Amino acid sequence: MISKKELATEIDYLASLKTIMETFEEIAASRIQKIRSSVLGSRDFLMEVNSVFQQVKYSYKNEVNKLLKQKKINKAKQMSFINHNGKNLFAVVCSNTGFYGDIVRRTFNLFAKEFKKAIANKNKNDAVIIGRVGLQFFQEEFSSTPFTYFDFPDDKTDEEAFKNIIAHLIQYESVIVFYARFQNIITQEPTGTSISGDRLDLDNQPREGVKYFFEPSLENIMGFFEKQIFASIFEQTMLESRLAKFASRMVTLDSAADNTKSRLKQMLFVKARIRHSAMNKKQMEALSSHILWQ
């Protein structure tokens, strides 16, 4: 049987917790409203840009291969206008804090699944972890695997940190980023995308290239995509991840607030029952005393 003091403490705690959850839910909702239109507005455009990037790289590869077969260029000709290290990079965008539901864990699980496949194939692969929660997951899952870690805020863009991440990513031949993607307020899904112009099996895209005319030249277009578009595509993945995480947080907080309200209602009912029981007891004592004196 719960005491009156314990009951009062529990009710105060639940009432405070309910207020805190509702406050954080409102903050998450305001952040969603702030970035949702910009993220969704640029999503389709940058997805198409990324698709063109893949087609440009595919076309450039075909052109180089043709020239190699015709022996019009030497084998030293590069597939890129930036000096890369010849390695593949798997990057995952997680979070610095918790309370985002299961979306951060599911995103990391997708990353871990694909990264393990790459390790099994004995390719030259490196890992980048963004966010302290992802750091903890990685150390638990890949305790002896080297990696690079970047801290990045959940609620804003740190320009200096962003530049440092880009400077690291752009060294790699192939860069695949795993992040949470916003579907709607209720649904967020983990996904992976190449930001280096490489096609992924998980994209479910056709493998055959499309023939294009490039103006002023294929080389100039390829160079522009590698130097300019790379950062824009990565920035979109970071914004997508932020939007999805705050949507997931709002749903999680809403569910937790409902549970807290239900628990608070139960405690208030118990309090009322105890009060009524005490009143009934007093009335019975008064009635018994009255009968005794008669």
N, C-alpha and C positions, 0 to 999 in steps of 0.2 A: 504494500500500500504506500503510495507516494505521500509525503508530508506536505503540509501547506507551504512551507518554505521552499521545498524542492519544486513544487508546482509553480509557485510565483517566479522562481528563478528560470524555470523552463519556458514559461510564457514570455518573460522579458527577453530571453535569448531568441526565441522563435520570432517575436515581433521585430527585433533588431535585424535578424537575419533576413526576414522578408523585405524590410526597407532597403537593406544593402543590395539584395538581389534585384529588386525593382529599379534601383538607381543604376546599377551596372547594366541592366537590360536597356534602360533608356540611353545610356552612353553608347552602347553597341549599336542601337537603332540609329542614333544620330550620325555615327561614323559610317554606317552602311549607306544612309541617305546622302552623305557627303561625297562618297567615292563611287557609288553604284552607277550613276549615269555616265561618268567619264570612263569607267572600266568597260561597261557594256557597249558604249559608243565607239570605243577604239578596238574592241575585241575582233569584230568581223574584218575590219580593215587590216589589222596586223596579222590575223590568221591568213588572209589572202597574200599579204606581203611575204609571210614565212613560206607559203606554198610556192610563190614565185621564186623565192630564194632557193628552195630545193630544186626547182626546175632549172634555174640558172646554173647551179652547181652541177647538176646532172648533165646539162648541155655542154658545159665547159669540160667536164670529164670526157665526154664522148669526143669532143673536138681534139683534146690532147691525145687521146688514144688513137684517133685517126692519123694525126700527124706523126705519132710514134711509129705506127705501122708503115707510113710512107717515108719514114726516116727523114722527115723535114725538120725535126727538132731532136735534140739529144735527150737522153733519159733523165737528165738532171732537172728538166723543166718541172716546176712545182704546180700542184693543184690549187695553190693559194697565193695571195699577194701579201700575206702576213707570215712571218716565220713561226711555224708551229713546232711543237715538241714530238709530234707523231703519236701521241697518246689519246685515249678516249677518256672523257670525264663524265662522271655521274654526279649530279648535284641535286640536293633535296632541300626545299624551302620548308622549314618547320616553324617553330615559334620560340619566343623567349619565356613565355609564361604558360600556365595551364588554363583550364576552364573553357576549352574550345570544343568540348565534346570528343568524339572519336576521330574527327577528320584529320588531325595531325598524325595520329597513330596509323590510320589507314594510308595516308600519303607516304609515310616512312616505310610501311610494309610493301607498297608497290615498288618504291625505290630499292629496298633490300632484295626483293624478288629478282628484279632485272640486274642488279649489281652482282648477285650470286651467279646468275647465268653467264655474265661476262667474265667473271673470275674463273668459272668452270671451263670456258673456252680458251683460257690462258692468253687473253688479249692484254695489251698494255693499258690498264685501267687505273684511274685515280678517283678518289671520292672527295666531294666538298659538302660540308654540312653547314647549313645556315640556321641559327637559332639554338638556344641552350637546351630545349627539350629534345631536339634532334640529336644534339651531342650526346645526351644521356642514352637515347635509344641506340645510337651507333656503337657506343662503347659497350653496351650490353650485348649487341648482336654480333659485332665484329671486333672483339677485344684485342686481336693481334694485327689488325689491318691498319696501315698508315692512312691518314686522311688530313684534309685541311679544313679548319673551322673558321667561320666568320660570324661575328655577333651582329645582329641587325634588329632594329626596333620593330615591334609589332604594329604600332599605330602611326608611323610617319616614315618618310624617306630620308635617310641619313646620306646626304650627297657624297661625303668623303668615304663612308663605308661602301656605298654603291660603286664608286670609282675603283676602290681597291678590289672589290669582287670581280668587276669587269676586267681589270688588268690581269687578274689571275685566270679567269675563264678563257680569255681570248688566246691564251698560249696554246690551247689544245686543238688537236685536229678535229675532234668531234665532241660536242657538248650536248648532253641530254639533261634537262631540268625536270624534276618531279615536284609538283605543287598541287594545292587544292584549287579546284575550279568551281566557281559559283554557278549553280543551275537556277535555283530560286531560293526564297527565304528558308524553305524546309530542306532542300536537297543540295548538298555539296559533294562533289566527287573528286577523288585523287586522279591525276593524269600525268602523263609525261610527254614532253615535246622536245624536239631538237631545235636549238637556236643557232646551229652552225651550218644549216642548209642540208642536213642529212635526213634521209627518210627513215622512219621507224616502222617496224612491223605492227606496233600497237596503234599506229595512226590509221591502219586499214586503208591506205592510199594505194592507187595503182602504181606499179613499179616502172611502167614504161614512160619514157619522157615525151614531152610535147615539143614539136618543132616551132622555133621562134626566129624572128629577125631582131637583132639587137642593134640599137643605135645609141651612142656612136660606135660602140664595139662590145663584144661579149666580155673582153678583158676589163674594160672600164666599168661595165655593169657589175661584174663579179667583184671587183675591187671596192666599189661603193657599198655593196651589200655586206661584205666582210668588215668594213671599217665603220659604217654608219648604222646599218639596220640591226646588226647583232645586238647592240646595247638597247635599242628600242624594243626588240622582241623580249629580251630578258626583263626589262622594266615592266612590261605588260604582265609577265608571269608573276612578278612580285606583287603587283597591284591586284591581280586575280586572287592570289593566295590570301592577301589581306582581307579582301571582300568576303571570300568564302569562310575565313576563320571567324570574322565578326558575325556573319550570319549564323554560323554554327554555335557561337557563344550565345547569341540571343535566344536561339531555340533551346539550348541547354539551360540557360538561366530561367527561361519561361517555365520549363518543366520542373526545375528545382523550386521555383517560387510557388508553383501550384502544389507541390508536395509539402512545402513549408506551410502554406495556407491551410492545407488539409490537417496537418499535424497540430497547428495552432488552434484550429477549430475543435479538434478532439480535446486538447488541453483546457480550452475554455469551457467545454461541456463538462469535463471532469470537475473543474472549479465550481461551476454552477451546481453540479450534483452534490459536491461536498458542502457547499453553502446551504442548499436546501435540506440536506441531511442534518446539518447542525441546527437549523431552524426547527425542524421537526422534533429533534431531540429536546430542544429547549421547551417547545410547546408541550411535549409529553411529560417533561419534568414538572412544568408549571401545573399541568392538569393533575398529575399524581399528587403534588403538594396540596392542591385545592381539595381533592377528595379526602386526603388524610386529615385535614383540619375540620372537615364537616362532622 
